[in-house]
Amino acid sequence: MSDQKKQADHFRALHVAGNPLVLFNVWDAGSAKAVTSAGAKAIATGSWSVANANGFADGERIPLSLAIDNLRRIVGATELPVTIDLESGYGDIAETIRLAMEAGAVGCNIEDSFPANGSLRDIGEQCDRIRHARQSADFFLNVRTDVFFQSPADQHVESMVDQALERARAYADAGADGLFAPGLVDLAWIARLAAESPLPLNVMVSKDTPPLRALAEAGVARVSHGPGPYLLAMKALEDAARAAMG
């Protein structure tokens, strides 16, 4: 068994409902080393952070070759399993995932919205993309649904949970391994999605997200921090630079 397969199996086993895997998202080899030293169980990139750290906007603006080179350096900086945010897949999703696997990743996030405007893809189209991406059982496909990004959190309604569950069931049948539902912050709806989804649920931390203990009790299996760590680091850097310059 290869080291990458061992890492992939280990990473899959870390997704336990009620005992969520916490991913404090990184953007380069240095941040990966810092998060590894903090006691992380796995490393995840965040596309927004990686793009901004390299002078690009999010939305597949950073060249795929640069994102993969960055991934390769991150993999080389840690012994932990690494998953990469591949946004919407950069066109040929199977080829993009092949490149990520060659660089050492054991999983990825794939969005079900269009990078140009954030609108949702047709469920059937996204399922075709998942089946096309499903080349290896040793790679964790965490499929992101942007149902809850279609409107602000204070405008969410429970029918959106129904939409997310419909997608979760279809994505599971197509070969997805996890469901990522960023933007959802209502604890009761998080608990319902976790309970009824056939896929382990991943939520993203924001200022309105319930605390980790509550998310665990709701059955969440994975908690991501998205761009938060990068923004925190850049704010600390700016504050320190301002203080140094008087």
N, C-alpha and C positions, 0 to 999 in steps of 0.2 A: 504494500500500500504506500503510495507516494505521500510526501509530507503535505502537499496541497490537498489531497483527498482527506487526510487525517484532519487538517484544519477545517475543511468544508463540513465534515461530519460533526466535528466539535461545535462549529458555529451553528449548525442546524439544531443541535441539542440544547443550545443556550436559549432557545425560544420556548419559554415555559409560561403558560397563562398563570397569572398570580405571582410570578417571580420574574418580573421583566428584565430583559437584557437592556442595560443603560448604555447608550452610545453618545459620547460627548464628541460631536463631529469635528474632524480635523481638516486641514487644507494643504499641508505640506509635510515633509519629513520631520522638520523640527517640532511641529505641533503634535505629530504622531508619537514622537519620542516622549514628549511631555505627558501626554494622556496615557501612554503605556506605563510610565513611571508612577502615575497616580493610582495604578491598580486596575485599569480597565481590563475587561474580558475579551474585547474585540475592538477593532478600529473601523470607523466609517467616515468617508468623506462627505462633505456637503457641497453640492454643485454651486450654490450661490457664493459660498466662501472661497472655493477654489477659483472660480471665475474672478471675483473681486480682488483676490490676492495677486492675480496675474494681470490685472488691468482691464478686465472684460466685464460686461454685464452678464447676468444669468440668462438662460434661455438658449443654450447651445451656441453662444457667441464665442466661447473659448474653443479653439481648434481641438478636434478629437485627439490629434497626435500629441498635443501638449498635455491634455488631460490624462492620456495614457502614460506619457513619460513621467508625469507627476505621480501617478499611481505607482509606477515601478519604483520610484524613489521612496515612497511611503512604505511599500511592502518590504523594501530593503532595510528600513529603519526600525522595524519591529518584528517580533516573533509571533505576534498575535494574528488571528485571522483578520483579513481586510475586506470590507465591502465598499463598493464605489457607487456614487450617485451618477447614473448615466442619463439623467434627465429623460427625454422621450426616446432615446436610443440612437440619435444621430443617423436617421435614415434606415440603413440595413442593420436591423437590431441584432440579428444573429452574428454578423461580422463584427459588430461593436463588442458584443459579449465575448467572442473568440479572442479579440485583442485584449480585453480586460483579464480573461483567464490566463492568457500567455504572460501577462504582466504580474500574475500572482494573486489576483483577487479570487475570493471564494463566493462572492455574491454581489448583487447590484440592486439598485432601485430603478424602476422603470415607470414613467408617468403615463396616465391615460388621457392626457390633455395635449393639445397642440402647443408647441413652444412659442409660436408667433403671437397667439392671443389668449391662451389659457382655456379655451373652450374644450368641452369634453368630446372625446372620440366616441363614435358609435361602439356599443359593446361588442358587436360581432367583429368589427375591425380590430379592436384591441385584443380580442381572443385569438384572432389570426396571428397577430404580432407575438403574442405569448407563445403560441404553438411553434412559431418560427424560431423564437428565441430558445425554446426548450431543447437544447442540444445535449446537455449533460445533466445527469442526476446529481452530480457533485457540485452544483452551482445553485445558490439560493436566490431565486427570483422573487424579490419583494416588490409587488406591483402596487404602485401608488394610485389611489383614486382621488381625483380633485373635485369630487362632488361638493365638499365643504369649502372649497375655494371659490365657488361660483357666487357667493354672497358673503357679507360680513357675518361674524358669529352671532351678533344680536338679531340677525334676520333668519337664522336657521330654523327650520321646522322639522318635525319628526319624519315627514315623508322623505326627507333627504337621507335618513338612515335606511329607509326602505330601498332607496335607489342604490346606496352603497352596498347593501346586502345582496341586491340583485347582481351587482357587478362582482362582488366577492364570490358568489356561487359560480358564476360563469367563468371567472378567472381561475378558480380552483379546478374546474373541469378542464380548462385549457392547459393546466400545468403549472400555475403559480404556486409559490411556497408560502408567501406571506401577503398580508394586506396592510398597506400604509395609508392612513386616513388623516393627513395633516389638516389643521383648521378646525377640527371637531374638539370642543372644549366642555360641552355639557356632560357631566359625569354619568347621569342616568342613560343618556344615549350612547356614551362610550361603553358602558356596561352591557347594554343591549347588543351593540355591534360585536363586542367581544364574545358574548354568549352565543349569538346566532350565526356568526361567520364561520365557515368551514376552514378558514385560514387563521393562523395566529395574528393578532392585531398589534400594529405598530402605530403609536401616536407621537406627535411632535410637541415639544415643550414651547409654550409661549407665555406671555404675562398672565393669561387667563386660564392656563391649564391647571387642573387639580394637582395637588402634591403627589409625589411618587407613591407614597403608601396607599393613597386613595385609588390611584391607577392600578396598583397591584391588586387591591381588593376587588376592583371592577373586572379583573381577568385579563388585563393587558399583558402582552408577552414581550413587547419591545418598546422602548422609549428613546426617541431621538431628540437631539438638541438643535438640529438644523444650523442656521447661521448664528445662533446665540453665542457660542464660544468665540467665533471670529470677531463679532462685534464687541464682545467683552474685552478681548485682547487689544483690539485697535483703540478702544476708549482708554484703556490703561496706558497704552503707548502715548496717545495724544496728551493725556493728563501729565504724564511724566516728562514729556518733551516741553510742555508749556511751563511746568515748574522749573525745569533745568534752565530755561531761557529767561526766567525771572518775570 
